[in-house]
Amino acid sequence: MNTLAEAMHHAKPRWSDCHYGARMAISHIIGNDWKDELGFGISVNQLCDNEHSVPVVDFKTQTVSLYDASWDIPFTQTNPKFTMGFDAFVNKFAKYLTNA
């Protein structure tokens, strides 16, 4: 959650632009590992290969929700563990806020 929170903080200048905001967050998470074959998977509107709780970032509503681990395809869960706004999520989960 810390990694996602720091990535969302990094993307804050583009929270109102889902395409650039998502790119900034993903770039921040992956960092210099773009050329590695494994380590990161990006999923849009469906899950694959998952055994962890699933954070769902919604730029349209500017919320982050956390769902139980699921193999449901398509992802159909409707009861998140929590949902909170971007600012609240960053303030709660980011350990080291940076401007990088």
C-alpha positions as CSV (number, residue, x, y, z in Angstrom):
1,M,0.0,0.0,0.0
2,N,3.0,2.3,0.7
3,T,4.3,1.9,-2.9
4,L,0.9,2.7,-4.4
5,A,0.4,5.6,-2.0
6,E,3.7,7.1,-2.9
7,A,2.9,6.6,-6.6
8,M,-0.4,8.3,-6.2
9,H,1.4,11.2,-4.5
10,H,3.8,11.4,-7.4
11,A,0.8,11.5,-9.8
12,K,-1.1,14.2,-7.9
13,P,-0.5,17.0,-10.5
14,R,-2.5,14.8,-12.9
15,W,-5.2,13.3,-10.7
16,S,-7.8,15.1,-12.9
17,D,-6.4,13.5,-16.0
18,C,-6.8,9.7,-15.7
19,H,-4.5,8.9,-18.7
20,Y,-1.5,10.9,-17.5
21,G,-2.2,10.2,-13.8
22,A,-2.2,6.5,-14.4
23,R,1.0,6.7,-16.5
24,M,2.7,8.7,-13.8
25,A,1.7,6.3,-11.0
26,I,2.7,3.2,-13.0
27,S,6.0,4.8,-14.0
28,H,6.7,5.7,-10.4
29,I,6.0,2.1,-9.2
30,I,8.2,0.5,-11.9
31,G,11.0,3.0,-11.8
32,N,14.0,1.7,-13.7
33,D,12.7,-1.8,-14.1
34,W,10.9,-1.3,-17.4
35,K,13.1,-3.8,-19.2
36,D,12.7,-6.6,-16.7
37,E,10.5,-9.5,-17.8
38,L,8.9,-10.2,-14.5
39,G,8.1,-8.2,-11.4
40,F,5.1,-6.1,-12.4
41,G,1.8,-6.8,-14.1
42,I,-0.7,-4.2,-15.2
43,S,-4.3,-5.2,-15.5
44,V,-7.2,-3.1,-16.8
45,N,-10.7,-4.3,-16.0
46,Q,-9.7,-7.9,-15.3
47,L,-7.5,-9.9,-13.0
48,C,-4.9,-12.5,-13.8
49,D,-2.4,-14.4,-11.6
50,N,-3.5,-13.0,-8.3
51,E,-3.2,-14.1,-4.7
52,H,-3.1,-10.7,-3.0
53,S,-5.7,-8.1,-2.0
54,V,-6.5,-6.0,-5.0
55,P,-6.2,-2.2,-4.9
56,V,-8.5,-0.5,-7.4
57,V,-7.6,3.1,-8.4
58,D,-10.4,5.0,-9.9
59,F,-9.3,8.3,-11.4
60,K,-12.9,9.3,-12.3
61,T,-14.1,9.3,-8.7
62,Q,-10.6,9.9,-7.3
63,T,-10.8,6.9,-4.9
64,V,-8.8,3.9,-4.0
65,S,-10.6,0.7,-2.9
66,L,-9.1,-2.5,-1.6
67,Y,-10.8,-5.8,-2.4
68,D,-10.1,-9.4,-1.1
69,A,-7.9,-11.5,-3.3
70,S,-9.9,-13.0,-6.1
71,W,-9.5,-15.2,-9.2
72,D,-12.9,-14.0,-10.5
73,I,-12.6,-13.0,-14.2
74,P,-13.9,-10.5,-14.8
75,F,-13.4,-9.0,-11.4
76,T,-16.9,-8.8,-10.0
77,Q,-16.5,-8.0,-6.3
78,T,-18.7,-5.3,-5.0
79,N,-17.8,-5.1,-1.3
80,P,-14.4,-3.5,-0.8
81,K,-12.5,-3.7,2.5
82,F,-12.3,0.1,2.2
83,T,-12.7,3.0,-0.2
84,M,-11.1,6.4,0.4
85,G,-10.3,9.5,-1.6
86,F,-6.8,9.9,-3.0
87,D,-5.6,12.5,-0.4
88,A,-6.8,10.3,2.5
89,F,-5.2,7.2,0.9
90,V,-1.8,9.0,0.4
91,N,-1.9,10.5,3.9
92,K,-2.7,7.1,5.5
93,F,-0.4,4.8,3.6
94,A,2.6,6.8,2.3
95,K,5.6,6.3,4.6
96,Y,8.0,8.6,2.7
97,L,6.4,11.4,0.8
98,T,8.7,12.7,-2.0
99,N,8.3,15.1,-4.8
100,A,10.3,12.8,-7.2
